[in-house]
Amino acid sequence: SSFAHRLPLRSNASTHAVSISALQWLSGDGESEATAAATRALFFSELARVLVPGGAACLQFYPRDADDAHAVVQAASGFFLVARLVLDAPHEGPQRKWFLCVRKATCCACMGA
C-alpha cells in the first residue's frame, strides 16, 4: 500500500507488523519537510489504527541522519504508540541497521493522556 493512502485493513486487525527497508521512504528525498511530516503522520496513524491495543511493530530502516531518525521517532510517538530505536551493528564495517520498535498503548493513561 502506498504511504499516501489508508492501509487496506480494518481497525484493530493485527497483533504485529514488520517492515524491512520501507520506512526510510517516509522522508522522501526532494519533498518538503512539511510533506514528509504529513506522510509520516498518515503512516503512523494508520499503523496505530490497525494494531490492537498492546500490538507491536518492528520497522527496519536506514535514516539519512540523526535528524531523520529523530523525526521518525517523534512521528511514531503520537497516536498512542510508544516508540524506541534499536541499533544493530552486525558487521565491523560502517553498515548499521536501525529498527523502530513500537507498541500501541493499551489505554490512554498509559500514554499520559
C-alpha positions as CSV (number, residue, x, y, z in Angstrom):
1,S,0.0,0.0,0.0
2,S,1.2,3.5,-0.8
3,F,2.2,5.6,2.2
4,A,-0.2,8.2,0.9
5,H,-3.3,6.0,1.4
6,R,-5.0,4.2,4.2
7,L,-3.9,0.7,4.9
8,P,-6.3,-1.9,3.4
9,L,-7.0,-3.4,6.8
10,R,-9.9,-3.0,9.3
11,S,-9.2,-1.3,12.6
12,N,-7.7,-3.4,15.4
13,A,-6.9,-6.2,12.9
14,S,-3.3,-7.0,13.7
15,T,-1.3,-8.0,16.7
16,H,2.1,-7.5,15.0
17,A,3.6,-5.8,11.9
18,V,7.0,-6.0,10.3
19,S,8.6,-3.8,7.7
20,I,12.0,-4.1,6.1
21,S,13.6,-1.1,4.4
22,A,10.3,0.8,3.7
23,L,10.2,3.3,6.5
24,Q,13.0,5.5,5.1
25,W,10.8,6.4,2.1
26,L,8.6,8.3,4.5
27,S,11.2,11.0,4.5
28,G,11.4,11.1,0.7
29,D,14.2,12.9,-0.9
30,G,13.2,16.1,-2.6
31,E,10.0,16.5,-0.6
32,S,9.5,19.5,1.7
33,E,9.7,18.7,5.4
34,A,6.0,19.6,5.8
35,T,5.1,17.0,3.1
36,A,7.4,14.4,4.7
37,A,5.9,15.1,8.2
38,A,2.4,14.7,6.8
39,T,3.3,11.4,5.2
40,R,4.9,10.1,8.4
41,A,1.8,11.2,10.4
42,L,-0.5,9.4,8.0
43,F,1.6,6.2,8.1
44,F,1.8,6.1,11.9
45,S,-1.9,7.0,12.4
46,E,-2.7,4.1,10.1
47,L,-0.3,1.7,11.9
48,A,-1.9,2.7,15.2
49,R,-5.4,2.2,13.7
50,V,-4.7,-1.4,12.5
51,L,-2.8,-2.6,15.6
52,V,-4.8,-4.0,18.5
53,P,-4.1,-2.4,21.9
54,G,-0.8,-3.8,23.1
55,G,0.1,-4.7,19.5
56,A,3.7,-4.2,18.3
57,A,5.6,-3.4,15.2
58,C,9.3,-3.7,14.2
59,L,10.3,-1.5,11.3
60,Q,13.9,-1.8,10.0
61,F,15.1,1.3,8.2
62,Y,18.1,3.4,7.2
63,P,17.7,7.0,8.3
64,R,19.5,9.6,6.3
65,D,20.9,11.2,9.5
66,A,20.2,11.7,13.2
67,D,17.6,14.4,12.5
68,D,15.7,12.0,10.2
69,A,15.8,9.2,12.8
70,H,14.5,11.7,15.5
71,A,11.7,12.8,13.2
72,V,10.6,9.2,12.7
73,V,10.6,8.5,16.4
74,Q,8.7,11.8,17.1
75,A,6.1,10.9,14.4
76,A,5.6,7.4,15.8
77,S,5.3,8.7,19.4
78,G,2.0,10.2,18.7
79,F,-1.1,8.1,18.0
80,F,-0.7,6.2,21.3
81,L,2.4,4.4,20.1
82,V,5.4,4.0,22.3
83,A,8.5,4.2,20.1
84,R,12.1,3.1,20.7
85,L,15.1,3.0,18.3
86,V,17.4,0.0,18.4
87,L,20.7,-0.1,16.5
88,D,22.2,-3.3,15.2
89,A,25.8,-3.3,14.0
90,P,26.2,-6.8,12.6
91,H,29.5,-6.2,10.8
92,E,32.7,-4.5,11.5
93,G,32.1,-2.1,8.6
94,P,30.1,1.2,8.7
95,Q,26.8,-0.5,7.9
96,R,24.2,-0.1,10.7
97,K,20.7,-1.5,10.8
98,W,18.2,0.7,12.6
99,F,14.9,-0.7,14.0
100,L,12.0,1.3,15.1
101,C,10.1,-0.8,17.7
102,V,6.7,0.4,18.6
103,R,3.9,-0.8,20.8
104,K,0.4,0.5,20.9
105,A,-0.7,1.6,24.3
106,T,-3.5,-0.4,26.0
107,C,-5.1,2.7,27.4
108,C,-4.9,6.5,27.3
109,A,-3.5,6.7,30.8
110,C,-0.5,4.6,29.7
111,M,0.5,7.4,27.4
112,G,-0.1,10.2,29.9
113,A,-3.2,11.5,28.1
